[in-house]
Amino acid sequence: MTTKKIPMRMCIGCREMKPKRELIRIVKTPEGEIKLDKTGKLNGRGAYVCPNADCLKRVTKQNALDHTFSIKIEPLIYEKLEAELKNED
């Protein structure tokens, strides 16, 4: 009997390793758009964040997405991600 391996990812806010399914994926698409990936299957570079406001605030304060995606993220995008995160609750 083998147990199925649970994929783990690191939250870019709190830097904790958690099961992939517990985190929210943020994607930079090949076109350069930043999107919340609800399916986990969008094409592009992904970053993961815990589904709580504290982690998202930390990501915003540290400009963690700028570093992860190697581009300047507009504050409007952080606000949009925060609004989408609140709508999921």
Residue pairs with C-beta under 8 A, 6 or more apart in sequence:
6 19
6 20
7 19
7 20
8 17
8 18
8 19
8 20
9 17
9 18
9 19
9 20
9 23
9 48
10 16
10 17
10 18
10 48
11 18
11 23
11 48
11 49
11 50
11 55
12 47
12 48
12 49
12 59
12 64
12 65
12 68
13 49
13 50
13 54
13 55
13 56
13 57
13 58
13 59
13 62
13 64
14 50
14 54
14 55
14 58
16 50
18 48
18 50
20 40
20 48
22 50
22 51
23 48
23 49
23 50
23 51
24 36
24 37
24 48
24 49
24 50
24 51
24 85
24 88
25 36
25 37
25 40
25 42
25 46
25 47
25 48
26 34
26 35
26 36
26 37
26 46
26 47
26 48
26 49
26 65
26 81
27 34
27 35
27 36
27 37
27 42
27 43
27 44
27 45
27 46
27 47
28 34
28 44
28 45
28 69
28 71
29 35
29 42
29 43
29 44
30 43
30 44
32 71
34 65
34 69
34 73
34 77
34 81
35 42
36 81
36 84
36 85
37 46
38 88
45 68
45 69
47 64
47 65
47 68
47 69
49 55
49 56
49 59
50 56
51 85
51 88
51 89
53 82
53 85
53 86
56 78
56 81
56 82
56 85
58 64
59 65
59 78
60 78
60 82
63 73
65 73
65 77
65 78
66 72
66 73
